[in-house]
Amino acid sequence: MRAHARWRHRYWRMGRLGHFVRARLHRRLFLWFGLSILATGLVVVTVMNLVGGNTWKQETDRMRTFVGHRFEEVWNEPARRDALVHSIATDLEIGVELRDTSGALLVRGGEPCRRSELSVPVERDGVPLGMVRACYSPFRPKNPLRVALPLVLAGAVLWLAAGKLARRLARPVDALVKATEALGAGKLNARAEVLPHTTGEFAVLAVAFNDMAGRIEKQVADQREMLAAVSHELRTPLARMRVLTELLRDGGGNPKTLDQVDREVVELDALVGELLASSRLDFGQLTSRVLDGRTLAAQALERAGLPVELLDVEAAEAGLQGDATLLGRALANLLENARRHGAGAEALRVQERGEHLAFFVDDRGQGLLPGEEVRIFQPFYRKDRGGEAREAGSLGLGLALVQRIARAHGGEAFAENRAGGGARVGFTVKKSGPPAAIAHPAA
């Protein structure tokens, strides 16, 4: 059962095209080449029989005529007749019997014939004199392997040649499939190897794939560089705006206006942070190390300005393997979601769930509407309850990012209504590492 499960996992990991190439294409090529060789042999034998059949019959008739004339010449001379029988039997290594018209045996050369394979009548001026019978059976090899073994060896050599040719034809496709799978898995530097013997369409296809992969890698690198530059340029004026609002506040500016500017700046800063986290997931830029779940959760509460007393850890071992920055962003988004849409966080809990560690926030809100358990994790989903939409500036990326971060760490996001009221929103990650190896993320 386990072996079957491992096979299915390997099948889906390779993909259907990879499975076809590695498990079926080579086998099909091998089978078709072998059948082609067999069909070619049958065609050659058939053609030779059709073309050479008349020639063989003519040669056989000539030989019968020759033998009949030789025995006709010596028929009345028993000594020469007997010598001719023994000479033919010795030279040709066959059994020869000479009988008269009544069927009586006159002379025999070689082994007795059990079954006549060639009968030649002896006549003189149309009058029958007797019959010459020849047979090959007694002198054939007694071991049939001496005849069958060469045929088997010849077939095996041709079959092995077919297998080698099939592997050679399937190898470029296999290399291209591996490169395609690697590129699809996010390895942008993956390239198809153009082997020295690869020619024709396979070589053209591999070169075209490598050209495409190179362009994709360059475009992604350019986008990454542009996103980093834009994020940096955005955060610089945001920091200046924060300083200016503080100066205006100290100088007696309108507190309401300044509070609104502060909120917009914080919103823009959070949006930039989410975009950067999303880009790190897009490009697979995860810095994974062993972390302590308790410390992660405590730091998330501290950064959100909430008391540490809200933390409830129900796990004997809270070690996990992951990216501290991304996991911190996921926890911050859970707390922010509870503040905006759940009337505040009641608790941030950490629980063990089998091989996973679960982080979730219990809020004090009205709970989730039917179907929102899934919809709230969709990008740009806007919750509208009683005509009151999400706060201005919210694009609905927070929980969608939580789900992506969870999946990048081998877990999943979840949401449900609590029995006592309110909602529970969280995510799971895989546990990892003994307590001695757990590192604490920098505050």
Secondary structure, DSSP 8 states (H G I E B T S, - for coil): -HHHHHHHHHHHHH-HHHHIIIIIIHHHHHHHHHHHHHHHHHHHHHHHHHHHHHHHHHHHHHHHHHHHHHHHHHTT-HHHHHHHHHHHHHHHT-EEEEEETT--EEEEESS--SS-SEEEEEEETTEEEEEEEEE-GGGS-S-THHHHHHHHHHHHHHHHHHHHHHHHHHHHHHHHHHHHHHHHTT-TT------TT--HHHHHHHHHHHHHHHHHHHHHHHHHHHHHHHHHHHHHHHHHHHHHHHHHHHTT--HHHHHHHHHHHHHHHHHHHHHHHHHHHHTT----EEEEHHHHHHHHHHHTT--GGGEEEE-S--EEEE-HHHHHHHHHHHHHHHHHHSSSEEEEEEEEETTEEEEEEEE-S----TTHHHHTTSTT----BTTB---TT--S-HHHHHHHHHHHTT--EEEEE-TTSSEEEEEEEEB-S-GGG-B----
